[in-house]
Amino acid sequence: MEQGYRVYLVNTAAVQTYSGLKYTDGNHDARWLAHLLRLNILPTGYIYPKADRAVRDLLRKRTQMVRMQTTNLLSIQNLVAHNTGGSIKSNLIKRMTADDIALQLPNDDHALAMSCNLSVLQQCQKQVKILESAILKRIRLRPEFQSLLHVSFLRLQAAHSHRVFCVLSYDV
């Protein structure tokens, strides 16, 4: 790439195999991939420019933190459901403190489990905010995406929503 060569990231799991191939060494594989490339049917992926890879990694880390948040939130809801037969809303969980846990689960072991989940959930929330702040400082909107600003749910003032980060994640 840097020396002027065109590089392709091939999705090997999606490459169509040729049933008539009798040889399976590197040279024959290279010829087969070149043939698929000439036919414009070689399944490839996007290679981020080096300058954008760090922001891409921050976006991936944010996604990981959001998943961890969701996992711990669901775990708390399951603890409450299995041990009390009741339910608890996610917004209530997000506002909970350590003192609130004993009110939800009187059993000390269950309360400890819930406390661990709540602690991880709250740390994930903090880290997501830190990551979002760093990401928003580093990203820029490319001209070809300018028209998206006219769609009401993609306005910049909603930059903290998941949808905008999905759009901006392709535009770093």
C-alpha positions as CSV (number, residue, x, y, z in Angstrom):
1,M,0.0,0.0,0.0
2,E,2.6,2.5,1.1
3,Q,4.9,1.5,-1.8
4,G,2.2,2.0,-4.4
5,Y,1.0,-1.6,-4.6
6,R,-2.7,-2.3,-4.6
7,V,-3.5,-4.6,-1.6
8,Y,-6.6,-6.7,-1.2
9,L,-7.9,-8.1,2.1
10,V,-9.5,-11.3,1.0
11,N,-12.3,-12.9,3.0
12,T,-11.0,-16.5,2.6
13,A,-14.1,-18.0,4.2
14,A,-16.2,-16.5,1.4
15,V,-13.9,-17.4,-1.5
16,Q,-15.6,-19.7,-4.0
17,T,-13.5,-22.8,-4.4
18,Y,-13.0,-24.3,-7.8
19,S,-14.1,-27.9,-7.8
20,G,-11.8,-28.9,-10.6
21,L,-8.6,-27.8,-9.0
22,K,-6.2,-30.6,-8.7
23,Y,-3.4,-28.7,-7.0
24,T,-3.6,-26.8,-3.7
25,D,-0.3,-25.0,-3.4
26,G,0.4,-21.3,-3.1
27,N,1.0,-20.8,-6.8
28,H,-2.3,-22.3,-7.9
29,D,-4.2,-20.5,-5.1
30,A,-2.6,-17.2,-6.2
31,R,-3.7,-17.9,-9.8
32,W,-7.2,-18.7,-8.7
33,L,-7.5,-15.6,-6.6
34,A,-6.2,-13.5,-9.5
35,H,-8.8,-15.1,-11.7
36,L,-11.6,-14.2,-9.2
37,L,-10.2,-10.7,-9.0
38,R,-10.3,-10.3,-12.8
39,L,-13.9,-11.4,-12.8
40,N,-14.6,-8.9,-10.1
41,I,-16.0,-11.5,-7.7
42,L,-13.2,-11.7,-5.2
43,P,-14.7,-11.1,-1.7
44,T,-12.6,-8.4,-0.1
45,G,-12.7,-6.3,3.0
46,Y,-11.8,-2.7,3.6
47,I,-8.3,-1.8,4.8
48,Y,-8.3,1.3,6.9
49,P,-5.6,3.9,6.2
50,K,-2.9,3.8,8.9
51,A,-3.9,7.3,10.1
52,D,-7.5,6.1,10.8
53,R,-6.7,2.8,12.5
54,A,-6.3,4.3,16.0
55,V,-9.8,5.9,15.9
56,R,-11.2,2.6,14.5
57,D,-9.7,0.8,17.5
58,L,-11.3,3.3,19.8
59,L,-14.6,2.7,18.2
60,R,-14.2,-1.0,18.6
61,K,-13.3,-0.6,22.2
62,R,-16.4,1.6,22.7
63,T,-18.5,-1.2,21.1
64,Q,-16.9,-3.7,23.5
65,M,-17.7,-1.5,26.5
66,V,-21.3,-1.1,25.4
67,R,-21.7,-4.8,25.1
68,M,-20.2,-5.3,28.5
69,Q,-22.7,-2.7,29.9
70,T,-25.5,-4.6,28.3
71,T,-24.3,-8.0,29.6
72,N,-24.0,-6.7,33.2
73,L,-27.4,-4.9,33.0
74,L,-29.1,-8.1,31.8
75,S,-27.3,-10.1,34.5
76,I,-28.7,-7.8,37.2
77,Q,-32.2,-8.0,35.7
78,N,-31.9,-11.8,35.7
79,L,-30.6,-11.9,39.3
80,V,-33.7,-9.9,40.4
81,A,-36.1,-12.0,38.3
82,H,-34.7,-15.3,39.4
83,N,-34.5,-14.4,43.1
84,T,-37.5,-12.3,43.6
85,G,-39.9,-13.2,40.8
86,G,-40.1,-9.5,40.0
87,S,-38.5,-7.2,37.4
88,I,-36.4,-4.1,37.4
89,K,-36.1,-1.5,34.7
90,S,-32.8,-0.7,33.2
91,N,-33.0,3.0,33.9
92,L,-33.5,2.2,37.6
93,I,-30.4,-0.1,37.6
94,K,-28.3,2.6,36.0
95,R,-29.2,5.0,38.8
96,M,-28.6,2.4,41.6
97,T,-26.1,2.8,44.4
98,A,-24.5,0.1,46.6
99,D,-27.1,0.8,49.3
100,D,-30.0,0.1,46.9
101,I,-28.8,-3.4,46.3
102,A,-29.8,-4.7,49.7
103,L,-33.3,-3.4,49.1
104,Q,-33.5,-5.5,45.9
105,L,-31.9,-8.7,47.1
106,P,-31.9,-9.5,50.8
107,N,-29.6,-12.6,50.4
108,D,-26.0,-11.5,51.0
109,D,-24.6,-13.8,48.3
110,H,-27.1,-12.6,45.7
111,A,-26.4,-9.0,46.8
112,L,-22.7,-9.5,46.3
113,A,-23.2,-10.8,42.8
114,M,-25.4,-7.9,42.0
115,S,-22.9,-5.5,43.5
116,C,-20.1,-6.9,41.2
117,N,-22.3,-6.5,38.2
118,L,-23.3,-3.0,39.1
119,S,-19.7,-2.0,39.7
120,V,-18.7,-3.3,36.3
121,L,-21.7,-1.6,34.7
122,Q,-20.8,1.8,36.2
123,Q,-17.2,1.5,35.1
124,C,-18.3,0.7,31.6
125,Q,-20.5,3.7,31.6
126,K,-17.6,5.9,32.6
127,Q,-15.3,4.4,30.0
128,V,-17.8,4.8,27.2
129,K,-18.1,8.5,28.0
130,I,-14.3,8.9,28.0
131,L,-14.0,7.0,24.7
132,E,-16.9,9.0,23.1
133,S,-15.2,12.2,24.1
134,A,-11.9,11.1,22.6
135,I,-13.5,9.8,19.4
136,L,-15.5,13.0,18.9
137,K,-12.3,15.1,19.1
138,R,-10.6,12.9,16.4
139,I,-13.3,12.3,13.8
140,R,-14.2,14.6,11.0
141,L,-17.1,14.5,8.6
142,R,-16.1,13.7,5.0
143,P,-17.8,15.7,2.3
144,E,-19.5,12.7,0.8
145,F,-21.4,12.2,4.0
146,Q,-22.5,15.9,4.3
147,S,-26.0,15.1,3.0
148,L,-26.6,12.8,6.0
149,L,-26.8,15.9,8.2
150,H,-30.1,16.7,6.6
151,V,-31.7,13.5,7.9
152,S,-33.3,14.5,11.2
153,F,-32.1,11.6,13.3
154,L,-28.5,12.1,12.3
155,R,-28.0,15.7,13.4
156,L,-24.7,16.5,15.0
157,Q,-26.4,17.5,18.3
158,A,-27.3,13.8,18.6
159,A,-23.7,12.7,18.2
160,H,-23.7,10.6,21.3
161,S,-26.4,8.2,20.0
162,H,-25.4,4.8,18.8
163,R,-26.7,5.4,15.3
164,V,-24.4,8.4,14.7
165,F,-21.4,6.6,15.9
166,C,-22.2,3.8,13.5
167,V,-22.3,6.3,10.6
168,L,-19.2,8.1,11.8
169,S,-17.3,4.9,12.4
170,Y,-17.1,4.5,8.7
171,D,-16.0,8.1,8.3
172,V,-12.8,8.5,10.4
